[in-house]
């Protein structure tokens, strides 16, 4: 699977979570399976995503009022992660393109 397709599936999963069509456990599992495939990204990307996913899972164990992790903020952070990952992949692709 291409990296851009993985990113698109991750975006779709975030949308599904926001619309109550998928549970947090499901989205975290999906993200982790795609992170394994996104090896063209620097390792730091996986570390940051895992940190956000861990906080998302921890926050899901409590009500919004009793947890220091805002689910909305964490999902927004995953959106930002996707934007940066997409930009990084484009940068890598341009760098790999031979000059003419």
N, C-alpha and C positions, 0 to 999 in steps of 0.2 A: 504494500500500500504506500502511495506517495505521501510525503510529509504534509503537503498542502491539503490532501484529502483527510488526513488525520485531524488537522486543525479545524477543518470544516465540520467534521463529525463532533469534535469537542464543542464548537460553537453551538451546534444544534442541541447537544446534550444540555448545555447551560440554559438554553431557551426552554427546553422541556422541563427542567427543574423549576424554573421560574413560573411555569404554567402548571405545576403540580403533577406533571406526567411521569416523573421519575423521582425516586427517593435519593437522598444524599448518599446513602451507601452505594447505590447503583452508579451514580455519577462518579464517585470516587474510584470505584472499581474500573469503570470505563476509562477514566483519565489515566489511571496507572497502567492499564494495558496499552494505551497509545503512547505514553511516555517512553516505554521500552522500545517502541518503533521509531521514535524521533531522535535517533542517534546522531543525526547531522547537526543538531543543536549542541552548543557547548554544555558541559555537565551542569553548570550553574542553573540552567533552565529547569532541569529535573529537580534540583534541590529546592528551588523557590516554589515550584508547583507542589511538591510534596509537603512543604511547610504549610502552604495555603490549604491543601486538602486535609491535612491533619487537624488544622484549626476548624475547618468546616465540619469534620466528623465530631470533634470534641464539642463544638457548639450545638450540634444537633441533639446532644444528650440532655440539654437543658432548655428551659424556656428562654425566650429572647431577653427577658428581664433579669434572669439569674446568671447570664453568661457574659463574659467580657468580649466575646467575638460576635460581631454583627454579621449575620448571614448575608445581608445585602452588600455590605462592604467586601466580604470575602468573594462573593460572586463577581462584584465589580473588579476586584483584583485579578480574578481569573480571566475576565475580559481583557484587561490590560496585558496580562501575560500572553494571551493569544495574539494580540496586536504586535507585541514586541517579538514574539516567536516568528510570526509571519514576516516581519521586517528583517529579522536575522536570516531567515531562510532565503529571502530575496537577495540579501547581501552576499550570502555564501554562493548562490547561483551565479550572480554577476561576476564574482571573483573567480569562479571556476570556468567561466566562458573564455575561450582563447581569444586574444586580441587579433583583429584582422588588419 
